[in-house]
Amino acid sequence: MSAVRLRRDEIIDNPALRGRELCRAHSAVLDQWLGTLFRDIVTDGSGVALVAVGGYGRGELSPGSDIDVLLLHEPKYPIDRIAEKLWYPVWDEGLKLGHSVRTPKQALDLAADDLETATALLHCRLVSGDWALASGLADEARAQWRSGASRYLPELADRTRERHEEMGEVAFLLEPDLKNARGGLRDVHALRWAEVAEPLFGDQSSAAMDRAYGVLVAARAEVHRLGGPVTNILRLDRQDEVAARLDYVDADALMADVAGAARSIAWTSDATWHRLRRSHRGRRLRAPKAREVSPGVILEDRIIRLDRRSSVHDDPLMLLRLAVAAATHHAFIERATLDRLVEEAPPLPDPWPLEARGLLADLLLTGDPAISVIEALDQMGLFVRVIPEWEPCRSRPQRNAYHTFTVDRHLCESAARAATLADHVDRPDLLVLGALFHDIGKGYPGDHTEVGMVLVDTIARRMGFEEDEVDLLVDMVKLHLLLPDVATRRDLDDDRTIRTVAEQVRSVDTLELLGALTEADSVATGPAAWSEWKAGLVDTLIDRVAHVLRGGDLGEVVEGDFPSAEQLEMLARGKRVIEGHGDTLTIVTEDRPGLFNRVAGVLALNGADVFSASAYSEAGMGIEVYRVGAAHGAEPAWDRILADVERAIDAKLAIDARLAERQETYGRRSAATARPLAPSITVDNDASAVATVVEVSCPDRIGVLYHITKVFHEFDLDIVSAKVQTLMHDVVDTFYLRDRHGDKIADPELLSELERGLLFALDQ
């Protein structure tokens, strides 16, 4: 027994064994060990059998998986003594055992009402004992599954859909569940179970899915081999090591392969379950009548196909017509039709005819339905025939918590979100195309914006756009980050900010397109990229820039909302005010250096985040207004915060000590990013006419704003205003600063020392 256990360790620790080869070897050594144990206990093997089920039954036992076995026996067999002697040695070896003891009838009766049991029995395999007993159960379980397919398969389809909704998608998760998420191993298992009931795949589909399955099996096996708590999740902190173990160039290459495999599985799964539902529904109900929805394009029960008499060879636009029809009618494209397009579709002319441009725009303007259609075309290698520059973006990961999707899926999602904003612009076609292409440079070396501008210029000219339209699309790529960056990092009450943006945008048409693209891109990026606060800032920026571009006076829109007349009255009264309402903290007190720093420390102590702040002083009194947020969208705990602010202003609060204690208790916020943001300091003396703009980027941690502003206090610098962004686990904070005389910071030596002090503070 001991030697077999050692053999198991040798197999799991053998780096030459990977993926399914490792899982098969692991299954085999368990077969040998359990078989020996069974035969030592059971001298007469008739009437009882040890049967592997589930993943172990498939011979795919991953290193950390449960060993699922069934002790099968005839009704009157004395089984209790055997079960007890069999299970305890397994537990003593530290193995995770999933076990049951049943007669064939008991097993089949349970499987009749329990989907999990029914699917487990589809992989019955004898380990040791009565072969006839085990093979009889296997045959009857499969027969029962086939006869009950009309009941089993709908339940299996529903559970698959529920699992997808709960677990998300392997291809687009930063840390995917390789087994249970959409496109994961369980989807392949479910399709194989369904295939027992009726044939589903041709050789080509089966081979493609098998290859994809192998990628996920290999990754999951390595996750298990790395030790620690057994999980199916490919965690970010393990992706580099898994990549190295599987001989990938780096973790990006691993995750691209995982994403590509998962997309292939998900696409096959979706199409197959739709076909199965259609087949089973058609047996009970009359199918909708087939009809032509475009020349040569037939719609029948949410399936788009080519008319058998249509010629693909002579129509280079047929691919796009089919795609538009499928998206418009929320339909799947028939696999045979996709195969015909692969074999027969001619390339699009260069330049494209006007109709081709219109068809691609029409496809994108359908919104979400376009995503699944583009995915189907991409799975067959057809979308790169339309846009050859798409190839390097396919399944390309963006391994940081800020981005939800791979590059290609992000572009599709952006176009879908842009479609919902089509009525906001005069050129909806340019909006959705710009959204589809704005990040296409991420698939290539170099700065993605600069590379993207060159690519889009080439694509737009090939598509036959006029020169001014090409320029607009290129500008959308060039400036796609302008509005969100300026809105969240610059003072919108500074006339130079508005003038600078107006000079870059140049026209209201471009501004409107960029505004819609900003929202679409942000929403498609992930939950951290768009908020009411950010939307409000972008809207304010757009309104002010549009006013200027239409010939309006800059002073009419940049009057400055701070300080308001009411706030000036508060200053004039000369009395201390500390108020917190909603998301706004207002402080009026004697003007003193370091006030911002103390307030930032108090807010950090109370788990509140600062989004923006403004400061003003007059006649020895100062006012500071902060926009503040708390965890999970709750209102800040104002009573406690206001009391702590009062103590901090009066120098009665040990902020440093308390922050250190909080840091020790809660630690640094976990940096769920493949590339942690390196601290950087940017100084700009041209962005504002009245202040020096200092931008600080760094990983987030408790009290980071306090530590930054403490450095400003050390140099006697006044903070005029601040914009503070927390992007998942990174911060990008912008400060408008003046020296003790109220001027910009012009001294190069002082700026150099300021940068040194900030970098030191961020490294603590």
ChimeraX attribute file (.defattr): number of C-alpha atoms within 10 A of each C-alpha:
attribute: neighborCount
match mode: 1-to-1
recipient: residues
	/A:1	13
	/A:2	9
	/A:3	9
	/A:4	15
	/A:5	15
	/A:6	11
	/A:7	16
	/A:8	20
	/A:9	14
	/A:10	12
	/A:11	19
	/A:12	23
	/A:13	14
	/A:14	11
	/A:15	13
	/A:16	11
	/A:17	16
	/A:18	20
	/A:19	20
	/A:20	20
	/A:21	16
	/A:22	25
	/A:23	25
	/A:24	19
	/A:25	20
	/A:26	24
	/A:27	24
	/A:28	18
	/A:29	17
	/A:30	20
	/A:31	20
	/A:32	14
	/A:33	20
	/A:34	21
	/A:35	18
	/A:36	16
	/A:37	18
	/A:38	21
	/A:39	14
	/A:40	11
	/A:41	15
	/A:42	17
	/A:43	9
	/A:44	10
	/A:45	15
	/A:46	15
	/A:47	20
	/A:48	25
	/A:49	24
	/A:50	27
	/A:51	29
	/A:52	27
	/A:53	25
	/A:54	25
	/A:55	20
	/A:56	27
	/A:57	22
	/A:58	17
	/A:59	21
	/A:60	22
	/A:61	24
	/A:62	27
	/A:63	25
	/A:64	22
	/A:65	20
	/A:66	17
	/A:67	22
	/A:68	19
	/A:69	23
	/A:70	23
	/A:71	20
	/A:72	26
	/A:73	23
	/A:74	16
	/A:75	14
	/A:76	8
	/A:77	12
	/A:78	12
	/A:79	17
	/A:80	10
	/A:81	9
	/A:82	14
	/A:83	16
	/A:84	10
	/A:85	15
	/A:86	19
	/A:87	15
	/A:88	10
	/A:89	14
	/A:90	17
	/A:91	11
	/A:92	8
	/A:93	11
	/A:94	8
	/A:95	14
	/A:96	13
	/A:97	14
	/A:98	14
	/A:99	16
	/A:100	12
	/A:101	16
	/A:102	16
	/A:103	20
	/A:104	20
	/A:105	14
	/A:106	13
	/A:107	19
	/A:108	21
	/A:109	15
	/A:110	15
	/A:111	19
	/A:112	17
	/A:113	12
	/A:114	12
	/A:115	18
	/A:116	12
	/A:117	18
	/A:118	23
	/A:119	23
	/A:120	21
	/A:121	26
	/A:122	24
	/A:123	21
	/A:124	26
	/A:125	23
	/A:126	24
	/A:127	25
	/A:128	22
	/A:129	24
	/A:130	19
	/A:131	19
	/A:132	14
	/A:133	21
	/A:134	26
	/A:135	15
	/A:136	12
	/A:137	23
	/A:138	21
	/A:139	14
	/A:140	16
	/A:141	26
	/A:142	20
	/A:143	15
	/A:144	18
	/A:145	26
	/A:146	19
	/A:147	12
	/A:148	13
	/A:149	18
	/A:150	14
	/A:151	14
	/A:152	21
	/A:153	23
	/A:154	15
	/A:155	13
	/A:156	20
	/A:157	20
	/A:158	12
	/A:159	14
	/A:160	21
	/A:161	14
	/A:162	11
	/A:163	17
	/A:164	19
	/A:165	12
	/A:166	12
	/A:167	15
	/A:168	16
	/A:169	25
	/A:170	31
	/A:171	33
	/A:172	26
	/A:173	23
	/A:174	26
	/A:175	22
	/A:176	24
	/A:177	23
	/A:178	25
	/A:179	21
	/A:180	21
	/A:181	26
	/A:182	30
	/A:183	32
	/A:184	29
	/A:185	24
	/A:186	17
	/A:187	24
	/A:188	20
	/A:189	16
	/A:190	18
	/A:191	20
	/A:192	18
	/A:193	22
	/A:194	23
	/A:195	13
	/A:196	15
	/A:197	19
	/A:198	12
	/A:199	9
	/A:200	16
	/A:201	15
	/A:202	8
	/A:203	7
	/A:204	9
	/A:205	14
	/A:206	14
	/A:207	12
	/A:208	14
	/A:209	20
	/A:210	14
	/A:211	13
	/A:212	24
	/A:213	25
	/A:214	17
	/A:215	21
	/A:216	24
	/A:217	23
	/A:218	22
	/A:219	25
	/A:220	24
	/A:221	24
	/A:222	27
	/A:223	25
	/A:224	20
	/A:225	17
	/A:226	15
	/A:227	11
	/A:228	9
	/A:229	8
	/A:230	14
	/A:231	16
	/A:232	21
	/A:233	20
	/A:234	22
	/A:235	16
	/A:236	19
	/A:237	13
	/A:238	15
	/A:239	21
	/A:240	19
	/A:241	17
	/A:242	24
	/A:243	19
	/A:244	13
	/A:245	15
	/A:246	18
	/A:247	11
	/A:248	16
	/A:249	11
	/A:250	15
	/A:251	20
	/A:252	18
	/A:253	17
	/A:254	22
	/A:255	30
	/A:256	19
	/A:257	20
	/A:258	28
	/A:259	29
	/A:260	23
	/A:261	25
	/A:262	29
	/A:263	25
	/A:264	25
	/A:265	27
	/A:266	23
	/A:267	17
	/A:268	22
	/A:269	21
	/A:270	19
	/A:271	16
	/A:272	16
	/A:273	22
	/A:274	15
	/A:275	18
	/A:276	18
	/A:277	14
	/A:278	16
	/A:279	13
	/A:280	14
	/A:281	13
	/A:282	13
	/A:283	9
	/A:284	8
	/A:285	10
	/A:286	8
	/A:287	13
	/A:288	11
	/A:289	8
	/A:290	13
	/A:291	12
	/A:292	15
	/A:293	17
	/A:294	14
	/A:295	12
	/A:296	17
	/A:297	19
	/A:298	20
	/A:299	25
	/A:300	15
	/A:301	15
	/A:302	19
	/A:303	21
	/A:304	27
	/A:305	23
	/A:306	24
	/A:307	14
	/A:308	10
	/A:309	7
	/A:310	13
	/A:311	14
	/A:312	18
	/A:313	14
	/A:314	11
	/A:315	15
	/A:316	17
	/A:317	21
	/A:318	24
	/A:319	25
	/A:320	22
	/A:321	22
	/A:322	28
	/A:323	25
	/A:324	24
	/A:325	26
	/A:326	27
	/A:327	25
	/A:328	17
	/A:329	15
	/A:330	18
	/A:331	21
	/A:332	24
	/A:333	24
	/A:334	18
	/A:335	16
	/A:336	11
	/A:337	17
	/A:338	22
	/A:339	12
	/A:340	14
	/A:341	20
	/A:342	16
	/A:343	11
	/A:344	15
	/A:345	21
	/A:346	17
	/A:347	13
	/A:348	20
	/A:349	13
	/A:350	10
	/A:351	14
	/A:352	17
	/A:353	15
	/A:354	11
	/A:355	12
	/A:356	22
	/A:357	18
	/A:358	13
	/A:359	20
	/A:360	20
	/A:361	20
	/A:362	23
	/A:363	28
	/A:364	33
	/A:365	27
	/A:366	19
	/A:367	21
	/A:368	20
	/A:369	20
	/A:370	25
	/A:371	19
	/A:372	20
	/A:373	24
	/A:374	18
	/A:375	19
	/A:376	24
	/A:377	21
	/A:378	18
	/A:379	17
	/A:380	15
	/A:381	14
	/A:382	19
	/A:383	20
	/A:384	15
	/A:385	18
	/A:386	18
	/A:387	13
	/A:388	11
	/A:389	20
	/A:390	18
	/A:391	18
	/A:392	16
	/A:393	21
	/A:394	18
	/A:395	25
	/A:396	24
	/A:397	30
	/A:398	23
	/A:399	22
	/A:400	20
	/A:401	23
	/A:402	19
	/A:403	23
	/A:404	21
	/A:405	27
	/A:406	24
	/A:407	25
	/A:408	24
	/A:409	24
	/A:410	25
	/A:411	27
	/A:412	26
	/A:413	25
	/A:414	31
	/A:415	32
	/A:416	26
	/A:417	25
	/A:418	32
	/A:419	28
	/A:420	17
	/A:421	20
	/A:422	18
	/A:423	11
	/A:424	15
	/A:425	18
	/A:426	12
	/A:427	15
	/A:428	22
	/A:429	21
	/A:430	19
	/A:431	30
	/A:432	33
	/A:433	25
	/A:434	28
	/A:435	33
	/A:436	23
	/A:437	25
	/A:438	29
	/A:439	25
	/A:440	27
	/A:441	25
	/A:442	20
	/A:443	21
	/A:444	15
	/A:445	8
	/A:446	11
	/A:447	10
	/A:448	17
	/A:449	21
	/A:450	13
	/A:451	19
	/A:452	24
	/A:453	24
	/A:454	14
	/A:455	18
	/A:456	26
	/A:457	21
	/A:458	14
	/A:459	19
	/A:460	23
	/A:461	16
	/A:462	16
	/A:463	21
	/A:464	18
	/A:465	19
	/A:466	10
	/A:467	11
	/A:468	9
	/A:469	16
	/A:470	20
	/A:471	16
	/A:472	20
	/A:473	25
	/A:474	25
	/A:475	21
	/A:476	29
	/A:477	28
	/A:478	19
	/A:479	19
	/A:480	22
	/A:481	17
	/A:482	16
	/A:483	23
	/A:484	23
	/A:485	11
	/A:486	18
	/A:487	22
	/A:488	24
	/A:489	21
	/A:490	24
	/A:491	26
	/A:492	22
	/A:493	18
	/A:494	17
	/A:495	19
	/A:496	19
	/A:497	21
	/A:498	26
	/A:499	15
	/A:500	13
	/A:501	20
	/A:502	21
	/A:503	12
	/A:504	13
	/A:505	21
	/A:506	13
	/A:507	16
	/A:508	17
	/A:509	15
	/A:510	20
	/A:511	24
	/A:512	19
	/A:513	28
	/A:514	28
	/A:515	24
	/A:516	24
	/A:517	29
	/A:518	25
	/A:519	23
	/A:520	25
	/A:521	28
	/A:522	22
	/A:523	19
	/A:524	24
	/A:525	23
	/A:526	16
	/A:527	15
	/A:528	16
	/A:529	18
	/A:530	18
	/A:531	13
	/A:532	8
	/A:533	12
	/A:534	18
	/A:535	18
	/A:536	12
	/A:537	18
	/A:538	22
	/A:539	15
	/A:540	16
	/A:541	26
	/A:542	22
	/A:543	15
	/A:544	25
	/A:545	27
	/A:546	22
	/A:547	18
	/A:548	21
	/A:549	19
	/A:550	10
	/A:551	8
	/A:552	13
	/A:553	12
	/A:554	17
	/A:555	12
	/A:556	10
	/A:557	19
	/A:558	17
	/A:559	12
	/A:560	13
	/A:561	9
	/A:562	16
	/A:563	17
	/A:564	10
	/A:565	10
	/A:566	10
	/A:567	16
	/A:568	16
	/A:569	11
	/A:570	19
	/A:571	25
	/A:572	13
	/A:573	10
	/A:574	16
	/A:575	11
	/A:576	16
	/A:577	13
	/A:578	16
	/A:579	15
	/A:580	20
	/A:581	12
	/A:582	12
	/A:583	17
	/A:584	19
	/A:585	21
	/A:586	18
	/A:587	24
	/A:588	23
	/A:589	20
	/A:590	19
	/A:591	15
	/A:592	13
	/A:593	16
	/A:594	20
	/A:595	25
	/A:596	25
	/A:597	20
	/A:598	24
	/A:599	27
	/A:600	25
	/A:601	30
	/A:602	28
	/A:603	24
	/A:604	23
	/A:605	22
	/A:606	17
	/A:607	17
	/A:608	21
	/A:609	22
	/A:610	23
	/A:611	19
	/A:612	22
	/A:613	21
	/A:614	21
	/A:615	20
	/A:616	20
	/A:617	18
	/A:618	13
	/A:619	10
	/A:620	12
	/A:621	19
	/A:622	21
	/A:623	25
	/A:624	24
	/A:625	22
	/A:626	24
	/A:627	20
	/A:628	20
	/A:629	19
	/A:630	16
	/A:631	10
	/A:632	6
	/A:633	8
	/A:634	11
	/A:635	16
	/A:636	23
	/A:637	14
	/A:638	17
	/A:639	10
	/A:640	11
	/A:641	23
	/A:642	20
	/A:643	12
	/A:644	22
	/A:645	22
	/A:646	18
	/A:647	15
	/A:648	19
	/A:649	17
	/A:650	9
	/A:651	11
	/A:652	11
	/A:653	17
	/A:654	12
	/A:655	21
	/A:656	15
	/A:657	10
	/A:658	15
	/A:659	19
	/A:660	15
	/A:661	13
	/A:662	18
	/A:663	16
	/A:664	11
	/A:665	9
	/A:666	11
	/A:667	12
	/A:668	15
	/A:669	14
	/A:670	11
	/A:671	19
	/A:672	19
	/A:673	20
	/A:674	17
	/A:675	10
	/A:676	14
	/A:677	16
	/A:678	10
	/A:679	17
	/A:680	14
	/A:681	17
	/A:682	11
	/A:683	17
	/A:684	13
	/A:685	15
	/A:686	12
	/A:687	19
	/A:688	17
	/A:689	13
	/A:690	17
	/A:691	24
	/A:692	23
	/A:693	26
	/A:694	21
	/A:695	20
	/A:696	22
	/A:697	19
	/A:698	21
	/A:699	23
	/A:700	23
	/A:701	19
	/A:702	21
	/A:703	24
	/A:704	19
	/A:705	24
	/A:706	23
	/A:707	19
	/A:708	20
	/A:709	25
	/A:710	22
	/A:711	21
	/A:712	23
	/A:713	17
	/A:714	12
	/A:715	15
	/A:716	15
	/A:717	22
	/A:718	26
	/A:719	26
	/A:720	21
	/A:721	21
	/A:722	25
	/A:723	22
	/A:724	21
	/A:725	20
	/A:726	18
	/A:727	15
	/A:728	21
	/A:729	21
	/A:730	23
	/A:731	20
	/A:732	21
	/A:733	23
	/A:734	24
	/A:735	27
	/A:736	25
	/A:737	22
	/A:738	21
	/A:739	17
	/A:740	13
	/A:741	10
	/A:742	13
	/A:743	15
	/A:744	19
	/A:745	20
	/A:746	12
	/A:747	8
	/A:748	9
	/A:749	9
	/A:750	12
	/A:751	14
	/A:752	11
	/A:753	12
	/A:754	18
	/A:755	19
	/A:756	13
	/A:757	17
	/A:758	20
	/A:759	18
	/A:760	14
	/A:761	16
	/A:762	20
	/A:763	9
	/A:764	7
